[in-house]
């Protein structure tokens, strides 16, 4: 068996193949060009987008050429896959901006140099200027209505309604496969399991519009699920974005390090490029030493380094260690903004503030009597330093980079003090 396909199978990444024998035979004989695409529905991808592109990267590491497509044209239409109602159409300016943002994120994953350097494409370049008559005559003529109605993505929308715009989406994506086959010798499309209908429509176009015997293939990847049944990539605060302004590197790191034991080995297989032997060692550690969380730490480090770089990983580890130990005085203001993004905060005024008054005003302690008791009992720290003097007064010297003071009451209750 082909070593790449063997590795993908071991990782559980292969869901469906349009021609298993043909794919194996082709990959054993030659290096190919293949593509994966994403629509710019937002100005950032989230981790739910990662697995198909990381799979495409695995093909590149095995000597094949990846074509990375960001759908400037299809993003103007909207994929009906998985949707119960019509998408709200975005402006051309918004979509073009989103395209540029997603391309920058994808550039972090792929190597664009060398004999099999990745190619970045935007389907607006060939579909955006096409007139309606050309679309209907050259492409619409080759895709039957009954064929399209049989697609799950369309059939599931017939009861709730689907516009002609979204009805034609599968043809637009099929045009991408045809265009890349014709202009870049692209032999395969990979995507999530929800893209099976769009991929096979592309193969139908190639079969009808190319000379007899043209060979092209499709491969889909399983939906990523969590063992407890909740949706992967979602937290209480929302999606885990690749954009550090939407999800900070610290939050990104924390998402992965909090992975359940039941999921962590699967995620190591799916998302990291660690070899099989190392993942099996980590799987053993999950069984034998779950309290050490070696697998989770490795997963968090690998993913944060890949998406945000070593510097951001080091910063995330530093913030995590400071929050765990309570020794926060060496954090920078930037690190505090990341690590204390979701903790309660209070904006104080004045250069000097009595600690007892601040504890009450910031709702850290319910009363001055309780505040004094908390201080006397050693339950209050300022920037990691325990304070036991009930007459203590905070000054500018208690501010980290003149912006923040971190007060902790007890072991876990942090409050971020800001200054107006």
ZIKASUL-V76260 format. One line per field, one symbol per residue. burial: # if it has 16 or more other ideal C-beta (glycine too) atoms within 10 Angstrom, else .. Layout:
BEGIN
burial=???
END
This chain:
BEGIN
burial=.#.##.##..#.##..##....#..##...##############################.#.##################.....#..#...###.##.###.##..##.....#.##.####.##.......#...#..##....#..#.##..#....#...################....#######..############..#.....#######..#.#......#.....######.############.#...##########.#....#..##.##......################...##.######.##..#.#..#...##.###.....#.#....####.###.#.##....###.##...#####...#..#.#.#...###...######....####...
END
